[in-house]
Amino acid sequence: MTHPTGSTRIAQHRTYLMCKPTHFTVSYRINPWMEPANPTDTQLAVDQWQALYDTYLDLGHEVQLIDPVEGLPDMVYTANGGFVIDGVAYGPKFRFAERAGEEQPFITWFRENGLTVVEPRETNEGEGDFLLAGDIILAGTGFRSTGDSHREVAEVFDREVVSLTLTDPRFYHLDTAISVLDPVQGPGGVERANIAYLPTAFDAASRATLQRLFPEAIEVSDADGAVFGLNSASDGRNVFISPRATGFEAQLRERGYNPVLVDLSELLLGGGGIKCCTLEIRRSA
């Protein structure tokens, strides 16, 4: 079912945490996108990041900043730095040693900014693998966050967690293969969400789960997935996506969303896009 073109979708105010890529480079390889032999342009990465930052502000959202740390080039990907709901921040525990130094800066930022911090026991990479979709948490595993972290996040937030298994190493975090577009009210008042996803990034059981939970989801093409089209942020009306995801852009317009095109091609060299650079801070109501 398509949403009538021109119908009203409501933009909801968001608070995001970002980190300027002052020290961005690709000096190691922990995902298929990273190739240390290829040169990176740090100034271009900063300029592209600044355009995303400015776009959020222009549309009325609040952006808070965590200071970049020299020697931690992936800190720009703040989505991996935690998962925040109702003023509670579940901290990260990175899979690879190259990113472990990011854990304490994020945990310290959460504490200093009035959030209740839960330090993890299990390996997880924050909102990279945990997506709030209405009243449930979609949780990714297969490459980074472990299944044990799914149990832990369910305990921390006392919410239903739906585990999904990623199978394509290019889409190593859940936020590279699913975009939560907005919450919707389902049967019996149960809140679900509109989502878009890349079917080929998941195993058969996960695809069946997504089809059951989200029968009206946008299924995105492999071509749009391959340019990180799904690594996007949404305020319920405006969906911030890569300009190269032209098919996804058209699908969003058909459903009544407003695609906002922001090019983060330089940051894709590190395996990240718009959502990777955007951690939502959900404080208590």
Summary of the structure (lengths in Angstrom):
residues: 285
radius of gyration: 17.3
end to end distance: 32.5
largest distance: 54.5
contacts: 996
relative contact order: 0.19
helix: 31%
strand: 23%
